[in-house]
Amino acid sequence: MADDFFDVESPEGGPVGIVLRVRVQPGAGRSSVTGRHGDALALKVAAPPIGGRANSQCVEFVADLLGVRKSQVEIVSGDKSRLKRIRVADIDPDRARDAIAQELRSATARPGSHERTERPGRSRA
């Protein structure tokens, strides 16, 4: 499930990394993972989209989520868009997969997440 949020990069002779696809909602009350948006991980960041503050907070949030240094994380496309591609250098893809999956489980348990879950006694027709 968490595999489809990123591509694995393995430059010749270099460390393995990933390119994560995210959809960012700036100006939220607090920063969090909210679920999925197509093939992207849906994030909220508290910073407004002014002067690159939301991008900076997005980089910090992804670094914290994956347990890496901020210097290992960079936005490679989507600098002025909600849809972004973020490169995380020198990370084991399995570790990234586990961290994302764990955060998604937490996000789907919270009210207001983007993941839709069926409620008992209700059916979709």
Helices and strands as residue ranges (DSSP letters): G 2-5, E 6-9, E 17-25, E 32-37, E 40-44, H 53-66, G 70-72, E 73-77, E 83-88, H 93-109
